[in-house]
Amino acid sequence: MDEIDTKLIALLRTDARLSVATLAAKLGVARGTVTARLRRLEDAHVIVGYTVILRPEAEPDHLRAWMGVQVDGNRTHEVVASLMGEPALSALHDTNGRWDLLAELRTGSPAELSRVLERVRLIKGIRHTETSILLKSFR
């Protein structure tokens, strides 16, 4: 990746709906250059998709929570495989620091979140978890 790719990705992060013509104008390159770079970045799996991000308030029927997970010993792969099978899991991240993994959960109610937490607690290889419920987003 070069400076143009980096700027292209930054523009798409700000607004993934920008047209190729607009991207080309902002980058000072031809539309064909933008199209070719997008195709190359997609083929290399640098860009893996485009999405819509909603304000949490726009989804009032969803409860979002983050769960920090400490893994016993060298069992991260087992725990990740188990967590990836959890329907409420919307994202899973490998982290450093206090938590080995950070899981983003999405459920329809507190009762459903409770059932998810019960299932997660049964996963072999998890030493400790801590869950925080999203109350409000500022950005």
Buried (B, 14 or more C-beta within 10 A) or exposed (E): EEEBBEBBBEBBEEEEEBEBEBBBEBBEBEBEBBEEBBEEBEEEEEBEEEEEEEEEEEEEEBBBBBBBBBBBEEBBEBBBEBBEEBEBBEEBEEEEEEBBBBBBBBBEEEEBBEEBBEBBEEBEBBEEBEBEEBEEEEE
